Amino acid sequence: MAHLNRDQLVELAKSEITEITADQLKARLDEGEDLTVIDIRERDEFVQGHVPDATFIPRGHLELQVEQHQPDRDEPVVLYCAGGVRSALAARNLKEMGYRNPISLIGGFNGWKNVGLEFKVPVVLNDEQQIRYSRHTMLSEIGEAGQIRLLESSVLLIGAGGLGSPAAMYLAAAGVGKLGIIDFDTVDVSNLQRQLLHGQKDVGRPKIDSARDRIQDINPDVEVVGYNVPLKSFNAMEIISEYDLVINGSDNFPTRYLVNDACHLLDKPLVDGSIFMFEGQVTVYDGTGPCYRCLYPDPPPPGEVPSCAEAGVMGVLPGIVGSMQALEAIKLLVGFGESLSGRLLMIDTGDMTVRTLRVDAALDCPLCGGRPTVTELIDYEEFCGLPSLADHPEAVPEPA
């Protein structure tokens, strides 16, 4: 068998695949054709610019990752490199994998630029971030673009307690760029059974301070903004408006209704969680399904539902529920999967049963129904039948 030199190998590859010019590719994209376009250059080439909406898979990883991005071997896959040689050879390899329509871009990215077509210069992870988030970027649902979205995102956590602890730590580890934490409590020894943001050395410290230290130890990429104040009607809108998404870990009904109403009025997604003894619930309120008032139109009478301090709680339970809240937040921020909007996930750790209930928006909901009557924040202590705490007239305090 005769050996092929470089040029003969390239010619053989081109004879077995389809090639396309930059203008032809642009025309097909403009017509709305659903093409999978893959940039197979090395990272130092990709960061200098790429075809808009192209997926980056370095040549050495192509055969290992292409199925994550286009599992249907009948669909066209357009590959490009710098000049059209590596992509021709790669397209031939895809054909050997069973892809029936691999296409190589003639002239590669240089050809795309030389005819004056628009290209995009990406925001990219630095060297340390590539290592830190490598297990995320391997996932096609996240990739480097999704990880960058997380780094550019902001989440406000209502409470740094049982639910806020796991949510904050997993969001920090995942690389959410800004975490706001609102909590005006101090660390108590009784918190340490479940509130893993805090340790023995933190007893007596403000929770936002110990939370900041723990989060920055997990991931220095994360900016932590602490609010050592109670969340009330006078400051909720201003604080919540600064964030992309809110996670509710509060344990009292006035705050739950307040956060729900403020997020709806500001059009902010809310990931809600609750725990009681051995049972937990998680759902999402994002305007596409019901809100908290749809599920719970009226608060229970004061004292009817005991708090964790009164009834107790299994320490592991908030870790499970708070982690689920963090996962829902990441899905919403990156934009993959199906959220729990319109569904209520219920877990009983006593017998380890999990149920997901479909819940619908209430047409007569006073907040999100057809004729809303709640159009601004109210006195939520009075609404819940508790002694009213007058809102403070002063401006929102500076973050701690």
Solvent accessible surface area in square Angstrom, and as a share of the most:
residue,aa,sasa,rsa
1,M,230,1.02
2,A,85,0.66
3,H,180,0.80
4,L,91,0.45
5,N,88,0.45
6,R,158,0.58
7,D,85,0.44
8,Q,90,0.40
9,L,64,0.32
10,V,12,0.07
11,E,112,0.50
12,L,62,0.31
13,A,0,0.00
14,K,64,0.27
15,S,86,0.55
16,E,65,0.29
17,I,21,0.11
18,T,70,0.41
19,E,59,0.26
20,I,7,0.03
21,T,53,0.31
22,A,6,0.05
23,D,85,0.44
24,Q,97,0.43
25,L,0,0.00
26,K,61,0.26
27,A,49,0.38
28,R,66,0.24
29,L,54,0.27
30,D,97,0.50
31,E,141,0.63
32,G,62,0.60
33,E,66,0.30
34,D,123,0.64
35,L,19,0.10
36,T,21,0.12
37,V,10,0.06
38,I,0,0.00
39,D,0,0.00
40,I,0,0.00
41,R,9,0.03
42,E,82,0.37
43,R,55,0.20
44,D,95,0.49
45,E,41,0.18
46,F,17,0.07
47,V,42,0.24
48,Q,130,0.58
49,G,0,0.00
50,H,11,0.05
51,V,0,0.00
52,P,45,0.28
53,D,139,0.72
54,A,14,0.10
55,T,38,0.22
56,F,47,0.19
57,I,0,0.00
58,P,30,0.19
59,R,52,0.19
60,G,62,0.60
61,H,86,0.38
62,L,0,0.00
63,E,50,0.22
64,L,139,0.69
65,Q,43,0.19
66,V,0,0.00
67,E,76,0.34
68,Q,87,0.39
69,H,62,0.28
70,Q,25,0.11
71,P,94,0.59
72,D,64,0.33
73,R,69,0.25
74,D,88,0.45
75,E,65,0.29
76,P,18,0.12
77,V,0,0.00
78,V,0,0.00
79,L,0,0.00
80,Y,0,0.00
81,C,1,0.01
82,A,25,0.19
83,G,43,0.41
84,G,4,0.04
85,V,50,0.29
86,R,77,0.28
87,S,0,0.00
88,A,0,0.00
89,L,49,0.25
90,A,0,0.00
91,A,0,0.00
92,R,54,0.20
93,N,52,0.27
94,L,0,0.00
95,K,93,0.39
96,E,129,0.58
97,M,54,0.24
98,G,31,0.30
99,Y,2,0.01
100,R,164,0.60
101,N,49,0.25
102,P,4,0.02
103,I,2,0.01
104,S,0,0.00
105,L,0,0.00
106,I,80,0.41
107,G,25,0.24
108,G,0,0.00
109,F,6,0.03
110,N,71,0.36
111,G,15,0.15
112,W,2,0.01
113,K,83,0.35
114,N,122,0.62
115,V,78,0.45
116,G,65,0.63
117,L,31,0.16
118,E,128,0.57
119,F,84,0.35
120,K,115,0.49
121,V,95,0.54
122,P,22,0.14
123,V,101,0.58
124,V,54,0.31
125,L,5,0.02
126,N,82,0.42
127,D,111,0.58
128,E,86,0.39
129,Q,25,0.11
130,Q,54,0.24
131,I,137,0.69
132,R,88,0.32
133,Y,5,0.02
134,S,22,0.14
135,R,175,0.64
136,H,45,0.20
137,T,40,0.23
138,M,108,0.48
139,L,86,0.43
140,S,37,0.24
141,E,101,0.45
142,I,12,0.06
143,G,17,0.16
144,E,38,0.17
145,A,64,0.49
146,G,0,0.00
147,Q,0,0.00
148,I,20,0.10
149,R,104,0.38
150,L,0,0.00
151,L,37,0.19
152,E,121,0.54
153,S,11,0.07
154,S,12,0.08
155,V,0,0.00
156,L,0,0.00
157,L,1,0.01
158,I,7,0.03
159,G,13,0.13
160,A,1,0.01
161,G,12,0.11
162,G,11,0.10
163,L,6,0.03
164,G,2,0.02
165,S,0,0.00
166,P,8,0.05
167,A,0,0.00
168,A,1,0.01
169,M,29,0.13
170,Y,131,0.50
171,L,0,0.00
172,A,0,0.00
173,A,48,0.37
174,A,7,0.06
175,G,0,0.00
176,V,0,0.00
177,G,12,0.11
178,K,51,0.22
179,L,0,0.00
180,G,0,0.00
181,I,2,0.01
182,I,7,0.04
183,D,19,0.10
184,F,127,0.53
185,D,72,0.37
186,T,66,0.39
187,V,4,0.02
188,D,75,0.39
189,V,90,0.52
190,S,72,0.47
191,N,13,0.07
192,L,43,0.22
193,Q,100,0.44
194,R,44,0.16
195,Q,11,0.05
196,L,109,0.54
197,L,3,0.01
198,H,13,0.06
199,G,24,0.23
200,Q,127,0.56
201,K,173,0.73
202,D,6,0.03
203,V,60,0.35
204,G,54,0.52
205,R,77,0.28
206,P,42,0.26
207,K,9,0.04
208,I,2,0.01
209,D,41,0.21
210,S,2,0.01
211,A,0,0.00
212,R,49,0.18
213,D,73,0.38
214,R,90,0.33
215,I,0,0.00
216,Q,81,0.36
217,D,112,0.58
218,I,39,0.20
219,N,0,0.00
220,P,97,0.61
221,D,50,0.26
222,V,5,0.03
223,E,95,0.43
224,V,14,0.08
225,V,19,0.11
226,G,0,0.00
227,Y,17,0.06
228,N,68,0.35
229,V,22,0.13
230,P,41,0.26
231,L,15,0.07
232,K,34,0.15
233,S,24,0.16
234,F,57,0.24
235,N,1,0.00
236,A,0,0.00
237,M,67,0.30
238,E,105,0.47
239,I,3,0.02
240,I,0,0.00
241,S,47,0.30
242,E,107,0.48
243,Y,2,0.01
244,D,67,0.35
245,L,1,0.01
246,V,0,0.00
247,I,1,0.00
248,N,1,0.00
249,G,18,0.17
250,S,14,0.09
251,D,107,0.55
252,N,60,0.31
253,F,61,0.25
254,P,9,0.06
255,T,21,0.12
256,R,20,0.07
257,Y,0,0.00
258,L,4,0.02
259,V,0,0.00
260,N,3,0.02
261,D,0,0.00
262,A,0,0.00
263,C,3,0.02
264,H,70,0.31
265,L,61,0.30
266,L,47,0.23
267,D,117,0.61
268,K,44,0.18
269,P,36,0.23
270,L,2,0.01
271,V,0,0.00
272,D,9,0.05
273,G,1,0.01
274,S,34,0.22
275,I,34,0.17
276,F,77,0.32
277,M,78,0.35
278,F,89,0.37
279,E,89,0.40
280,G,3,0.03
281,Q,48,0.22
282,V,1,0.00
283,T,4,0.02
284,V,0,0.00
285,Y,13,0.05
286,D,38,0.20
287,G,61,0.59
288,T,115,0.67
289,G,19,0.19
290,P,4,0.03
291,C,6,0.04
292,Y,8,0.03
293,R,7,0.02
294,C,17,0.10
295,L,35,0.18
296,Y,80,0.30
297,P,78,0.49
298,D,108,0.56
299,P,25,0.16
300,P,33,0.21
301,P,80,0.51
302,P,78,0.49
303,G,78,0.75
304,E,112,0.50
305,V,71,0.41
306,P,47,0.30
307,S,40,0.26
308,C,29,0.18
309,A,104,0.81
310,E,131,0.59
311,A,34,0.26
312,G,35,0.33
313,V,19,0.11
314,M,85,0.38
315,G,15,0.15
316,V,100,0.58
317,L,0,0.00
318,P,0,0.00
319,G,25,0.24
320,I,49,0.25
321,V,0,0.00
322,G,0,0.00
323,S,37,0.24
324,M,50,0.22
325,Q,0,0.00
326,A,1,0.01
327,L,100,0.50
328,E,10,0.04
329,A,0,0.00
330,I,17,0.08
331,K,28,0.12
332,L,50,0.25
333,L,27,0.13
334,V,8,0.05
335,G,64,0.61
336,F,51,0.21
337,G,69,0.66
338,E,113,0.50
339,S,23,0.15
340,L,11,0.06
341,S,20,0.13
342,G,7,0.07
343,R,50,0.18
344,L,15,0.08
345,L,28,0.14
346,M,44,0.19
347,I,8,0.04
348,D,41,0.21
349,T,26,0.15
350,G,60,0.58
351,D,93,0.48
352,M,125,0.56
353,T,68,0.39
354,V,84,0.48
355,R,141,0.51
356,T,65,0.38
357,L,71,0.35
358,R,164,0.60
359,V,30,0.17
360,D,116,0.60
361,A,50,0.39
362,A,31,0.24
363,L,165,0.82
364,D,123,0.64
365,C,4,0.02
366,P,40,0.25
367,L,5,0.03
368,C,39,0.23
369,G,14,0.14
370,G,69,0.66
371,R,221,0.81
372,P,63,0.39
373,T,109,0.64
374,V,19,0.11
375,T,93,0.54
376,E,118,0.53
377,L,29,0.15
378,I,62,0.32
379,D,51,0.26
380,Y,5,0.02
381,E,19,0.08
382,E,117,0.52
383,F,63,0.26
384,C,8,0.05
385,G,49,0.47
386,L,67,0.33
387,P,112,0.71
388,S,67,0.43
389,L,101,0.50
390,A,89,0.69
391,D,68,0.35
392,H,88,0.39
393,P,134,0.85
394,E,96,0.43
395,A,87,0.67
396,V,29,0.17
397,P,56,0.35
398,E,152,0.68
399,P,62,0.39
400,A,60,0.46
